[in-house]
Structures are given as structure tokens and as C-alpha cells.
Amino acid sequence: MPAASAPAVISLASGYGSFAPPLVATAAATRVLQAAGPLPVAAVAGLPELRAALAESYQQAGASGVQPEHVVVTGGTKAALFALLQAVLRPGDEVLLPTPNWFGFWELVVRAGGTVRALPLSAADNYALAPETLRAALTPHTRVVLFSNPNNPTGRVYSRAEIAGWLSVTQDFPDLFVLSDEIYNGITFSPEPVPTLLSFPDPRQRHMVVNGYSKSLALIGWGIGYLVAPLPIAQICAAGLHATGSAVPVLQQHAAVAATRHASAIARSLIESLQPTRHRMQTELALLPQVPAPQAAATYYFFPDLRAYLRPELEPVAASAELVARLHATGVAVVDGATCGAPGFVRLSYAVPMAQLEPALERLRAGLSTPFSAA
Ligand SMILES: Cc1ncc(COP(=O)(O)O)c(C=O)c1O
């Protein structure tokens, strides 16, 4: 779309890309649709072939203990998070959330009966979380440590060594669960694969993972995700889903089987398609005065620090909202970092067509022409 006909507001705020669904997946769904007779209804925990394909893919990623019965297929990743949180949270329990983190976690935790306690991390050290910092933040009320890896919104990938450091702490707390949201795990621009939490020793059976198909596997709008948990927890989740809903339709599940089997190729092609817009946005952000170059090894977001552009007379959360409103008035929608626990930062998606990104970045530059404070 040429800049002249660009919409009044271009969104860099959506969490979903504009990728076409993978052909292998749509073909698998089409085959099911074209078969004669009514659609079969799957068991609530998911089609055996999907649970088996997922278990196999985790085994290949080093999670040798994952078996099909640990996997429960859900109507999206949010549903998987909710099922797990509801299964493990008791009245008064807290979920420790290193921040910045995905804005959706706050309400999920509250609706599942818990309370979020944020553990603020700093952009200055690229959001490092030292084991001793984690230990100091744990209280008798902490039931779950929840993190996203890669992190939404920062794009930070936590390495094997970092996660091993955290687990050396969490293993001292027998009632504590560790939950990793790995939905962006396929979209990484570094040669190292993103380590899955399930590939670490879990002698107390306390590690849980959620993932889905709407990010790294381009099945946007197909409403399918899953959880992987120790057997008793997976069974509680499946029983809860059975009582309150129904199985994910088999069309989506067969599409997911195909996407799982072709996951590396699908993610590789997404990464390739994202390179030009990633490079374009990175170049543009480097030109903004008083904005440190954001580091992001993964996802399709940058999370620049725009604190120099906050109105100094406002308190941080109000100032952050005012900044986002100012950018909206110049024609670009962004996610307010305050909703992720980091006022003054914004989340920008580059999973948009270049023809939209160009005018969006122009508007961003116009909206950020004058910093309020010296660096
Ligand atoms: C970290 C994270 N987890 C979960 C979700 C929800 O994913 P789904 O669309 O599969 O429900 C999102 C969506 O933005 C996300 O960013």
C-alpha cells in the first residue's frame, strides 16, 4: 500500500502477524473436511496423533521424559495457561512474574484465583534475572514462577545456563511450580535454539509449559494451543476442560499435526520473511535521539525505551498512556509498555507488511521528534 493511501492509524500493536497459514496445515484440514460424514469428535485432551507428535517434538528438543499423556490440547494458548493456573492456584497464592512480560498474564492469573507479584527486571542489563534475585523474591505465598521464553514484549531469550540457575533456586521450594510460556520459541534470530523448560531435570514434577500455533507456526485464528504438565496436573486440566467445554475441533487438530511435523520449515520461512521488516525497524529505532538500541533476539517485537519522551509532570503510568495517545494521534498504534509492567516503553511489531511499516515508522519519528528530558 503506498504511503498516500495508508490508513489513518497504522497498527504496530497487534500480537498476530499477517502470515498466510502453512499449506501443509490447510491441506490437512481440507482433507478432513472433504471426508464423507460428520466430523469426528476428539477426546477432550486431544487427538492421539497430535499428542504423540508433540511429545515426539519435545523429546527431540531434549525433553526425553515427555509422553503423549502429559500433553493436553486446548482452544489456544490462553486457554492452556488458564487451565494450568486454575489447576495449581489455591486461595492466597501468588504468581511471581518477572517483568516486563506479556500483558495477558495479569488478568489470567486473577481470573484463575491468584495474585500477580511483579519482579521488575531492567533493560540496562538486558533483563537479566540472577538466581539470587529470584530467591529473594520468593515467599511462602509464591505458588508459580511464570515466565515467557522468548519474552513477549522484550524479545529476550533466556539461555540454558540462565534457566539452570533459576531452577537451582526453585528446586529448594517443594510447593513451587515453574511455568514457561514458549509460544514464540520458533521465531528466533540467533543460531541457538530456545531451550524448553521441559528439557531440564524435574525430580519433583513441578515444571509446566504452554505453547500454541498462532505465532511461530502461522496458524493465526485457528484457536489451538496446548499444555505439557506432570501427569496429575495434565489430568486435572483435561477433567476441567471436559466439564466446561469440548475438544478442539478435529480440523484444527489435524492442521496442528501437520504444522508440528513441519515446524522447523514453517518457522524458518517466517523468520526469513521477517528479516527485511526487522532490519528496517531496527535501523529506524537506532536513529531516534535518546533511545537505547533495543536488543531482541527473538519474537517479532522491539520494545524500545522511550522514557525520554514522557511528560515529566505526569506520573509514569499516566505519562506512558499519554505518550501512546500522542503516537496514536500521529497515526501509529503501539502497545503501552505499562500494560506489560514497564511504563515508558512501547511494544512495536514488525510482523506487518513493509508497505505499512514504512509510513508507520515515519509517523513514529514525527511523534518522537522532541524528547522532554536529557538522557
Ligand atoms: C506470551 C503469549 N502467550 C499466550 C498468548 C495467547 O496465544 P493464543 O492466541 O494461542 O491464545 C499470546 C498472544 O499474544 C502471547 O503473546
The ligand as an SDF file (V2000), in Angstrom:
LIG
                    3D

 16 16  0  0  0  0  0  0  0  0999 V2000
    3.1580  -14.8230   25.5080 C   0  0  0  0  0  0  0  0  0  0  0  0
    1.7980  -15.1550   24.9640 C   0  0  0  0  0  0  0  0  0  0  0  0
    1.1410  -16.2160   25.4570 N   0  0  0  0  0  0  0  0  0  0  0  0
   -0.0620  -16.5600   25.0080 C   0  0  0  0  0  0  0  0  0  0  0  0
   -0.7190  -15.8230   24.0330 C   0  0  0  0  0  0  0  0  0  0  0  0
   -2.0790  -16.2670   23.5750 C   0  0  0  0  0  0  0  0  0  0  0  0
   -1.9520  -17.0860   22.4740 O   0  0  0  0  0  0  0  0  0  0  0  0
   -3.1830  -17.7670   21.7440 P   0  0  0  0  0  0  0  0  0  0  0  0
   -3.5070  -16.9060   20.5740 O   0  0  0  0  0  0  0  0  0  0  0  0
   -2.6940  -19.1150   21.3030 O   0  0  0  0  0  0  0  0  0  0  0  0
   -4.2880  -17.8760   22.7530 O   0  0  0  0  0  0  0  0  0  0  0  0
   -0.0790  -14.7170   23.4890 C   0  0  0  0  0  0  0  0  0  0  0  0
   -0.7810  -13.9260   22.4590 C   0  0  0  0  0  0  0  0  0  0  0  0
   -0.4780  -12.7820   22.1800 O   0  0  0  0  0  0  0  0  0  0  0  0
    1.2200  -14.3750   23.9570 C   0  0  0  0  0  0  0  0  0  0  0  0
    1.8690  -13.3190   23.4630 O   0  0  0  0  0  0  0  0  0  0  0  0
  1  2  1  0
  2  3  1  0
  2 15  2  0
  3  4  2  0
  4  5  1  0
  5  6  1  0
  5 12  2  0
  6  7  1  0
  7  8  1  0
  8  9  2  0
  8 10  1  0
  8 11  1  0
 12 13  1  0
 12 15  1  0
 13 14  2  0
 15 16  1  0
M  END
$$$$
